[in-house]
């Protein structure tokens, strides 16, 4: 479904139209779009976060413009389980700073995934993300976290993207499924929430980027359940 969404990103497209197309495809496949009516209030089937929107952007009728960047977050519920992923997309030509931001965010996620293995502490995720972000001179949001996933959309464990004592000594064990979804920012990762109670934007107006995959810990290693290439 994320591939379908990707094919619809172009100058003049609306995120509402992308949402409608993904919704129809999900339903036609016999699944359910997990975000729709999440917590009784999210009004759309996907999240579309444009430019300085860090997370949970609500699809709308504003046309995308050349130079925009956006994250599309798709979660589907099928056969009793949720699968959650997101990726970044460029609308036409984008500036070098945005290109670097997107590349660093994908690299941070890839580094975090590479650090995962059965028995590894969850703290290796934040360490890997932090190294990549620092080298690229971007800030990591400490407030937006990954999460356990499976029969529930969001559940334990909380997956921190910056070092924190709250990570404790929890280790990755076979059977665990969780997301990693770092948000990197051009400026400060401080945020404000819009009155819709969902849309989170950078306080300083700087652009942000996010990638997300769902991982499953097996006896032999890590399976990337939602691997998306773009």
C-alpha positions as CSV (number, residue, x, y, z in Angstrom):
1,X,0.0,0.0,0.0
2,X,2.9,2.3,0.6
3,X,4.1,1.6,-3.0
4,X,0.6,2.7,-4.2
5,X,0.8,5.9,-2.2
6,X,4.3,6.6,-3.6
7,X,3.0,6.3,-7.1
8,X,0.5,9.1,-6.5
9,X,2.9,11.7,-5.2
10,X,3.4,14.5,-7.7
11,X,3.0,18.3,-7.9
12,X,-0.7,19.3,-7.7
13,X,-1.8,16.0,-6.1
14,X,-3.6,16.3,-2.8
15,X,-2.9,14.2,0.3
16,X,-6.7,13.6,0.5
17,X,-6.7,11.9,-2.9
18,X,-3.7,9.7,-1.9
19,X,-5.6,8.8,1.3
20,X,-8.7,7.9,-0.6
21,X,-6.9,5.7,-3.1
22,X,-5.0,3.8,-0.3
23,X,-8.2,3.4,1.7
24,X,-10.0,1.9,-1.3
25,X,-7.1,-0.5,-2.0
26,X,-6.8,-1.6,1.7
27,X,-10.5,-2.3,1.9
28,X,-10.6,-4.1,-1.5
29,X,-7.8,-6.3,-0.2
30,X,-10.0,-7.4,2.7
31,X,-8.0,-5.4,5.3
32,X,-8.7,-2.3,7.5
33,X,-6.6,0.9,7.6
34,X,-5.5,1.0,11.2
35,X,-5.4,4.8,11.7
36,X,-9.0,5.3,10.6
37,X,-10.9,6.4,13.8
38,X,-7.9,5.5,15.9
39,X,-8.7,6.5,19.5
40,X,-12.1,7.4,18.2
41,X,-11.0,10.5,16.4
42,X,-8.3,10.2,13.7
43,X,-10.4,11.0,10.5
44,X,-8.3,9.5,7.7
45,X,-6.8,6.1,6.7
46,X,-3.1,7.3,6.4
47,X,-0.9,10.0,7.9
48,X,0.7,12.5,5.5
49,X,3.2,14.8,7.1
50,X,4.5,17.6,4.8
51,X,7.6,19.7,5.3
52,X,7.7,20.8,9.0
53,X,5.0,18.4,10.1
54,X,6.8,15.9,12.3
55,X,4.0,13.3,12.6
56,X,0.3,12.5,12.4
57,X,-0.5,14.9,9.6
58,X,-4.1,14.6,8.5
59,X,-4.6,14.3,4.7
60,X,-6.3,17.4,3.2
61,X,-7.1,19.2,-0.1
62,X,-4.1,21.4,-0.3
63,X,-2.1,20.6,-3.5
64,X,1.4,19.4,-3.1
65,X,4.0,21.9,-4.5
66,X,7.4,21.3,-6.1
67,X,10.0,21.4,-3.4
68,X,7.8,19.8,-0.8
69,X,8.8,16.7,1.1
70,X,6.4,14.5,2.8
71,X,6.2,11.4,4.9
72,X,3.4,8.9,4.2
73,X,2.6,6.5,7.1
74,X,0.5,3.4,6.3
75,X,-0.7,0.9,8.8
76,X,-2.9,-2.0,7.8
77,X,-4.8,-4.6,9.9
78,X,-5.1,-8.0,8.3
79,X,-5.8,-11.5,9.7
80,X,-5.6,-10.2,13.3
81,X,-2.3,-8.3,13.0
82,X,-1.2,-4.7,12.3
83,X,1.8,-3.8,10.1
84,X,3.1,-0.3,10.2
85,X,5.6,1.5,7.9
86,X,6.4,5.0,6.5
87,X,8.7,6.6,4.0
88,X,9.7,10.0,2.7
89,X,8.9,11.3,-0.7
90,X,10.0,14.4,-2.7
91,X,7.7,16.5,-4.8
92,X,9.6,17.5,-7.9
93,X,13.0,19.0,-7.4
94,X,13.9,19.6,-3.7
95,X,16.8,21.5,-2.2
96,X,20.0,19.9,-1.1
97,X,19.3,20.4,2.6
98,X,16.1,18.4,2.2
99,X,17.8,15.7,0.2
100,X,20.5,15.4,2.9
101,X,17.8,15.2,5.7
102,X,15.9,12.5,3.9
103,X,19.1,10.4,3.3
104,X,20.3,10.8,6.8
105,X,16.9,9.7,8.2
106,X,16.9,6.5,6.1
107,X,20.5,5.8,7.0
108,X,19.7,6.3,10.7
109,X,16.9,3.7,10.5
110,X,19.1,1.3,8.5
111,X,21.8,1.6,11.1
112,X,19.3,1.0,13.9
113,X,18.0,-2.1,12.2
114,X,21.5,-3.4,11.6
115,X,22.2,-3.2,15.4
116,X,19.2,-5.3,16.2
117,X,19.6,-9.0,17.0
118,X,18.1,-11.5,19.5
119,X,19.4,-10.7,23.0
120,X,20.5,-7.2,22.1
121,X,19.4,-4.4,24.5
122,X,16.9,-2.0,23.0
123,X,19.4,0.8,23.8
124,X,21.4,-0.1,20.7
125,X,18.7,1.5,18.6
126,X,19.1,5.0,20.0
127,X,22.9,4.6,19.9
128,X,22.9,3.8,16.2
129,X,20.4,6.6,15.3
130,X,22.3,9.1,17.4
131,X,25.6,8.3,15.6
132,X,24.2,8.8,12.2
133,X,22.3,12.0,13.1
134,X,25.2,13.6,14.8
135,X,27.5,12.9,11.8
136,X,24.9,14.5,9.5
137,X,24.3,17.4,11.9
138,X,20.6,16.8,12.4
139,X,18.7,16.5,15.7
140,X,16.7,13.5,16.7
141,X,13.2,13.9,18.2
142,X,13.2,12.5,21.7
143,X,9.4,12.6,22.0
144,X,8.3,10.4,19.1
145,X,9.0,6.8,19.7
146,X,8.7,3.4,18.1
147,X,6.4,0.8,19.7
148,X,5.5,-2.8,20.0
149,X,3.0,-4.0,17.4
150,X,1.0,-7.1,16.6
151,X,-2.6,-7.8,17.6
152,X,-2.5,-4.3,19.0
153,X,-1.6,-1.3,17.0
154,X,0.5,0.2,19.8
155,X,1.8,-1.8,22.8
156,X,4.9,-2.4,24.8
157,X,7.8,-2.0,24.4
158,X,8.4,1.7,23.8
159,X,11.3,2.0,21.4
160,X,13.3,5.1,22.2
161,X,15.3,6.8,19.5
162,X,17.5,8.8,21.9
163,X,19.4,7.4,24.9
164,X,17.2,7.3,28.0
165,X,17.3,5.5,31.3
166,X,13.7,4.5,30.6
167,X,15.0,2.0,28.1
168,X,16.1,-0.1,31.1
169,X,17.6,-3.5,30.5
170,X,15.0,-4.8,28.1
171,X,16.4,-7.0,25.5
172,X,15.1,-8.2,22.1
173,X,13.7,-11.7,22.4
174,X,12.3,-14.1,19.7
175,X,8.6,-13.4,19.1
176,X,8.8,-9.7,19.7
177,X,7.5,-7.3,17.0
178,X,8.2,-3.6,17.1
179,X,8.7,-0.5,15.0
180,X,11.7,1.8,14.6
181,X,10.7,5.2,13.3
182,X,13.2,8.0,14.0
183,X,12.3,11.6,13.2
184,X,15.3,13.8,12.3
185,X,15.0,17.6,12.2
186,X,16.9,20.3,10.4
187,X,16.7,22.5,13.5
188,X,15.3,22.0,17.0
189,X,13.2,18.8,17.6
190,X,10.9,20.8,19.9
191,X,7.3,20.7,18.7
192,X,3.9,22.1,19.0
193,X,0.5,20.4,18.4
194,X,-2.2,21.9,16.2
195,X,-5.7,22.3,17.6
196,X,-6.8,19.2,15.7
197,X,-5.0,17.3,18.6
198,X,-3.1,15.2,16.1
199,X,-0.8,17.2,13.8
200,X,2.7,17.7,15.4
201,X,4.9,20.4,13.8
202,X,8.4,21.7,14.6
203,X,8.3,24.7,16.8
204,X,11.0,26.5,14.8
205,X,9.5,25.7,11.4
206,X,12.4,23.5,10.3
207,X,11.7,20.5,8.1
208,X,11.7,17.0,9.5
209,X,11.8,13.5,8.0
210,X,10.9,10.1,9.2
211,X,11.2,6.5,8.1
212,X,9.6,3.5,9.7
213,X,9.7,-0.3,9.5
214,X,8.1,-3.1,11.5
215,X,10.6,-5.7,12.7
216,X,10.1,-9.2,14.0
217,X,12.7,-10.9,16.2
218,X,13.2,-14.6,15.3
219,X,15.4,-17.3,16.8
220,X,18.0,-16.6,14.0
221,X,17.9,-12.8,13.7
222,X,15.7,-10.0,12.6
223,X,13.0,-10.0,9.9
224,X,12.0,-6.7,8.4
225,X,8.3,-7.3,7.9
226,X,7.6,-4.1,5.9
227,X,10.7,-3.4,3.9
228,X,10.1,-0.6,1.5
229,X,12.5,0.5,-1.2
230,X,12.3,3.9,-2.8
